[in-house]
């Protein structure tokens, strides 16, 4: 995972070069991302919506979109991923929203549930693998030792993706449709990109009114 950014950091986010050579822009999800999240949801296929939310949803209503953007940045973290080469349909200076990844701490703060979604037109470009790396780095920075991914057994692309990591599979009692994968998180000192500090800086920038400093 190779970040490419200029100082001072921009409110629009920071760029990363994927292993495919493509560039994506990344920043923390903000409270004003409701429209962008809803627009991205509309570009997900019905299957991708079902795999992400475990339900057939025709739209992401305001209540759910608000819940997904109302982050405390202590127990609930989320990254948005954008294509800076394509314009946003909602005027977002970060670019076209193409993916998101989030983690939510469990009651035990050293474990967290993780989830990700990638717009179908961007499948097969290494973005899912990048998102898992992003979540691992974030978890390490905030003291989470284990990430939990709950995945529908029918979601074969996600199962292949997570199986390529060192995650271990576990049955969920009473639920034959879902399998839980647990991924151990290395110590922050073992990772080369200190994303925790960058996350906080980008959050601070995002909370400023553009043009006012």
N, C-alpha and C positions, 0 to 999 in steps of 0.2 A: 504494500500500500504506500504509494508515493504522493504526498501532498505537494502542491505547487501553489504558493500564495505570495502575495506582496504585502509588505507592511506600509501603512497601517491596514489591518484587515478591513474588508468591506462588509457592510450590512448584507450584501447579496450572498455572501458565503465565501468558501475557499474551494479551489479546484483540486481535483485528484485525477491522476492519469491511471486508467485501468490497465490491466495486463494486456488487453486487446489494443492498447494505444489510444483509445477514445478518452475524452475528458468529460468528467461530470463535475457539477458544482454541488457542494454540500453545506448545509447549515442546520442549526436546531429549528425544529418546528416552532412557529410563533402563534400567538392568539389570533392574529389577523390572517391566518392561513385557511380559514374555513372554506372560502370560495375555491381556493386552489386545491384543497383536499377533495372537495365535491367534484370539481372538474376532472381531477385524476381518476376518481372512482368511476366516472362515466366512461372513461377510456379503458377500464378493465373489462375483460370478457365476463360473461355470466359464470363461467367455470372458475375464473380467478377470484371473483367476488365470493363465491361459495367456499373456495379453499381458504380464503383469508378470514372470513367472518363466520364460517360454519353455518351459513344460512343464505337463502336466495333473496338478495335485496335488490330491488329495482333502482334504489337511489340511496345516497348517504344523507339522511335528513339532518336538519340544523342541530337537533339535540345531540345526535351521535358525533357529528363533525365538531361541534363545540367541545364535547368531552375529549375527543382525540387531540385537540389543540390546547386544552387547558392543562398545562404542565406545571408541576411545582419545582422541577429540576433538582429534586432531592430523592424522590421515590419514583417519579415518572419522567423518563427521558425519551426524546424522539428526535430523529434526524430526518430531514427532507432531502431528497436527491433530485437534481435538476439537470436538464440538457441545456447548457448555456448557448448552444448554437441555434436553438429553436425558441421562438417567442412564446410567452405564456398567454393563454387565452383569457387570463384575468389580470393581466398587466403586471405580473410579478417580475421584478428586475433580476431575479435569480435565474430565470429561464423557464422552460417547460417542465412542470413537475412530472417525474417519471417513476419515482419509487419512494418508499419510506421505511424506516426501521425504528422500533421502539423497544424499551424494556421497562418493566414495572416491578419494583421490589416486592417480594413476598413478605409475609409476617416475619419470617427470618430474614433480616436485611442483607445477609450474605448470599441469598439466592434471589433470582429475578426471572419472571416470565418474559420471553422475547418473542417478537413477531416481525415479519417483514412482508412487503408486497412490492411487485414490480409490474408496471404497465406492460401489457402483452407485446406491444410493438418493440419493446426493449428486452425481451427475453433472449437468452442465448448469447449475451454480450459480457458475461462475467459480473453483472451487477449484483446478483444474489450472493455470490461468493464475497464480493466486496462488502456487502451489507453485514454479513456475518463477521468479517474482520472488524468492521466499524463497531458493531455491538460488543465484541470481545474487548476491544481497546477501551470503550466507554466503561464497560463493567469493571475492568481492571482498575481504572482511574478512580472509581467511586467505591471500591472495596467489596464488589460482588465476586464471589468465588465460583458460582455455578449459574449458568444460564439454562433455562428450561424452555424447550420449544414443543408446543402441543400441535401435532400435525395429523390431518386426516389421512387415513391409510390409502385413500384414493388419490391423494396428492403426490403422484409419483415423481414429478420434477423436484419438489421440495424434499422428498425422501432421498432422492439421489444426491441432492446438494448437501444435506446434513450428514448423510452417510459417508461423504468424502472427508468429513472432519473426524476428530477423535471422540465425537459424542457417542454416548451409550443409549440404547433403546430400552424403554420400560413400559410395561403394560399399565393401563389406567383401569383400576377396578370398576366394573360395571359399565365400561364404555369400550365396546369392541370396534368402534369406528375410528378412534383416535389413539395415537401412540405418542408417548412423551420421550423426547430426547434430552439428555442432560450433557451439557458441554462444560468441562472444567476450564476455568479462566486462569491464565498464568498471572504471576505477580506483575504489577505495573513496571517494575524495574527491568523485567525481561522483554518488554516491548519497546519499539524504537520511536513511536510517535505519541507524544503526550497529549492525547486528544481531550482529556478532561479540562485542561487550562484553555484550550482553544474553544471548546464548547461554551465555557463560561464567558469568554471574551465575545464570542459571536452572539450569545444570549444578551449580553449587555448592549451590544450594538443594535440588536433587533428591538430592544425596548426604547431606543431613542427615536425621537421624531426626525425623519430625514430632513437634513438641512439645518438642524439646530445643534449640531455638534456631535 
